[in-house]
Amino acid sequence: MPRALAVPFCLAVALAQAPPPAPLPSAAPPSAVAAQAGRSDRHRNDQLAKAIDDLQWRLALGDLAAVDKVRYTSLPPAKQPNPTAQGAGNPVIIPAYTFIPRKLDRSKKHPLIVFTHGGVHSNFASGSYVHIVRELLEQGYVVLAPEYRGSTGYGAGFYDLIDYGGREIDDVLEGRRWMIEQYSFLDPGRVGAIGWSHGGLISLLMIFRQPEAFAAAYAGVPVSDLVARMGYKSGAYRAIFSARGHIGKTAEEDVQEYLRRSPVSHVRNLATPLLIHTNTNDEDVNVLEVQRLIAALKAEGKKFEYRIYQNAPGGHAFNRIDTKLARESRAEIYAFLAQYLKPGQ
């Protein structure tokens, strides 16, 4: 297919696959009709954007890696609105990107990086991560990037499955398991977990839950304490968590549930080499959250590495951008991971 026709074709496929908006009762007020229409349009646009981004990943990294989009199964939805409905309780199907270096010697064993995207509702967008994936591929890593439940670009139904700090962790762990089963050239003893922000939270909760599954982990500006976070975030942000289909209660109403979903509550389980970065001028994850995590790890006598950057330009994204400081910070991350994952060997 000529390259000039690829994007329109991709758009056409996404349009054809996009589910129709759910019907509203005939007596629904105009405001409800408008809200439903707006929600349907937003998800349809997200699906189109994701279809384009799937193509962009291949265009950006096709010279270096075999880029694929796979699907595997994870746990059923955390909440079942109608447990007796047809298909209720079925496993959730999780899409994921896989990146395998083209020059990889498949007769040898190689390390895997499980790279988890951030955002409450977001996705593994090329505009945010392509340069980091390229850097990892150039070092000889295979990379898996799961689009866990709640990610955008897969329709309203998938979006509404969000389970922040809950079954999304299982979604990423299942991706790790799938990769090891699928590819005999991957070394199960050399798997690393990395992520920033919400992705940092997922990486932390994975190594706290299954420390034997990972040889090393990096958590950049990680969400660390949801109780503290609810205290300084807006009402609109808090509403995402207390919505009926999600946690269903505010932090005030169920402190223990919010703590259960917070890395700071599970630091006693750390047994994996860990590097943490944070930044004092982070406009998203306030440094106090990560400082509480660091203090809790120290109180448990855990061995880990960390660095608190002082007002680093870029704020929340300080070491994911293209500055000299960002490149130096990522070089520190890669050097840490290489000690345990040994890429290129």
N, C-alpha and C positions, 0 to 999 in steps of 0.2 A: 504494500500500500504506500503511495507517495506520502511523504511526511506532511505535506500541506493538507491532506485529507484526514490525518490521524485525529486531530482534536475534534473536528465536527463529528466523526464517527464515534469517538468516545462519549461525546455529549449525547448523541442519539441513543447509545446503549444505556447510559444512565437514565435518560428520560423514559426509556421503555421499561426499565427495571424499577423505577420509583413507584412505591405503592400509592394508591389513590388515598386522598384524605378521608379520615373516618367521618361517616355521616353524623349530623347533629339531629336531635329531635326536631320535628317540624315546628314546635312551639318555642324553640330556642330564641332568646332575645337577640336583637341585632348586634349587640356588643359581643355576645358569645360566638355568633357566626363570624364576625370580623376577627376575633381572637383566634378561632380555629383556622380560618383562611390564612392569617398571618403566620401561624405556626407551621401549617402545611407548606407554605411558600418558603419559609426559612429552611426547613429540612430538605426540600427539593433542591434549593440552591446549594445547600451543603453537600448533597449527593453529587451534584454536577461539579462542584469544586473538587471533591475527592476524586472523581473520575479523571479530571484534568491532572490532578496531582499524581495519580498513579502513573500517568504517561510521563510527567515531568521527572519522576524518580528514575525511570528507565533512560530518558534522554540524558540526565545529568550523570548517571553512574554506569551506564551500559558499557562504556569503554573499559571499565575496571572490574565490573562484577556482573554475575548473573543475578538479575533482580526479578523476584517473583512475588506474587500475592497468593497466599495460601489460606486455608480455612481448617480449623480444628475445633473440637468440642470442649466445653468446660462445664462447670456445675449449672444446674437449672437456675432460673431467676430466684433471687432472694425472697421475693414476695410474689404470691400467686393470687391475682384478683379473683380468679375463678378456678379453684383447684380441680373441679370436675370437668372443665372444658376439654375439648379434643386437643391433644398435644400438650396439655398442662403438665409440667414436670419434665418436659424434654430438656436435654442439655442445651445450653446457649452455644451457638456457633460463633467463633471468634475469628475475624480476619487478622492477618499479620503479614508484614513484609519480611522477606528473607533476602539477604545480600551475601553472596558467596564469591570471593575473589576468583577471577577467571584463571589466574595462574596458580591456583592452589593445587598442590600435589596431593591428590586424593588417596594415594597409597599410604600416607602418613596421617597421624592424629593431629588435630588442630584445636585451638581454643575458640570458644563461643562467647560473644557478648550479648546479653539480653538487655536491650536498650528500651526503656519505658518512657513514653512521652508524658508531658505534664498537662496542666489545665484541669479544672473541674470537669468541664465538657470540652474536649479538644481532640486532636488527632496527631499522627506522626507526619507533620507537614514538611515537605521538602524545603520550603523557605526558611524553616527554623533549624533543620538538622542535617541537610545534605552535606555540608562541609565537615561536620563531625563524623558522619558515616564514612565519608571518603578518607578521612585521616585514619580511622580504624581499619578500613580495608587495606590501606597502603601498608599497615603494620602486619597484615596477615591474619586478621580476625575474620571469622564468620559472624554476621550480625543478624539477630532476630529482633523485630520491632512489633510487638503485639498491639492491636487496636482493641483494648479491653472494653467490656460492657460500659456503656455511657459515652463512648467516643462519638464524635460527630462525623457525618458523611455517610451514615448507614441507615438513615430513616428514623422516624419518631419512636418506633418500637424499640430499637436498639438503644437509642438515647435514653429512654425512660427506664432502662434496666440498671442505671447507675447504682453502684454500691460502693461508695467512697470508703476506702480502708476496709472493705468487706470482701465480697466474692471477686472483685476485680483482681485481688491478689492471686486468687486461684486461677484466673484467666491467664495471667502472665506465667505462673508456675507451670500450668499445663502446656504453655508454649515451649518452655524449656524442655519439658519431658518429651514433647512431640519432636522437637529438633534432634534430641539425642537418639530417639528411636528411629527417626527417618534417615539420618546421615551417619553412616558407620565411620566416617573420617573425623567426627567430632569427639573430643576427649571429655568424658563426663567429669573428670577430675580437674578440668581447666575451664570452668564456666564463670564468667563475671557478670555482675549486675550493675548497671549505671542508669542514672536518671536525675533530672533536675526538677525542683519544685514538687508538684504532686507525683511526678515520676521518681523523685528522691524518696518520698514517703513510701511508695510501692517497693522500691529497692530495699529500703530498710526493713519493712515488714516481711519481705520475702526471706531475708537472711536471718531475721529473728525467728521466723517460723520454721524454716528449713535450712539451718546453717550448713548442713552437709551437702547441700545442692550447689553451693557457690564457693569458689576459691578466693574471691575478692569482690569488693563492692565499692562503688563511689556514689555518694549522695550530695548533689549540689543544691544549695539553698533549699533544703528539704522542708516541706510542711512537717512539723514535728509534734505539735500539741494542739489538737482540735479544740480543746476547751479554751485555751488561751486565745486561739485564733478567732473563735466566735465572739470573744470579748472586744476585739478591735476591728472586726469587719462590719460591713454595712448590713442593714436589715435584709436587703435583696440577696446578698450573698448567703446569709444565714438561712434564708427561706429555701434555698436549694437543698439543704440538708434536712430541714424539718418537714419537707413536703411529704404528703401521705404515701407516695410510692417509694420514698427513699427511707431515711431513718424514721421519719414520722413523728419525731419529738424534737424539741429544742434542747440545747445543752443544759439549760436550766431544769428542764423536765427529766432528763436522763443523763446525768454527768458521766455515769459509769460506761454507758454505751459509746459516748464520744471519746472517753479515755481508752476504751478497748480498741478503737480504730486509730489510735495515736502511737507512733513509734516510741515516744518517751515512756510509755507504760510497759514496754517490753525489752528494755535495755539489758535486763539480766540474762537474756538469751544470746547475747552477742558472742559468737565464736568464730566469726569470719573476719579476715583482715578488712578494715574499713577506713576510707578517707572521706572526710566531710569538709565542704567549703561553705562559707557564708559571707555576707557582706553587710557592713553596718548601715549602708544607705539603701538597702533593699526595700523597694516600694510595695512589694507584694507579700513576701514572707518576712515579717518583722524579725530582725536578728534575735529578739528575745526568745523566740521559739527555738531556734537552733542552739542558743546559749543554754536553754533549759535541757535540751537533749545532751549537750556536751557535759553539763554538770551532772546529769543523771548517770551517764556512762562512767564518769570519773568516780562517782559515789559507789558504783558497783565494782570498782577496781578493774574496769575493762581496759584492755590495750587497744588503742586505735590512734589514727592520725587525724588532725584537723587544722584548719587555717581560717582565721577570721580576717577578711580583707577590710581595710579601713577606707570607707567612702570610695570604693573602686568605681570609676566611670562605667556607666551602663546599668547600675543598680541591680535589679533582679536578674538581668541577662548578662552581667559583667564578663563572664568567661565563656559565653556562647557567641559573642560577636567577633569582629575582625580586627580588634585592636592588638597592639603588641602585648599588652597585659593579658588579654584573653588567650592569646596563643601560648604565652609563657605558663599560664595557669593550666591550660589543657595539656601542655607538655608535662607538667607535674602530675596530672591525673594519669597520663599514659605511662609514665615512669613507674608510678605506684602499681598500676595494674600489671605491668610487664614482669614485676618481681614474682608474681604468683601465677600468671597465665602463660608466660613465656611464648609470645607469638613468634612465628617464623622459625621455630625449632622443630 
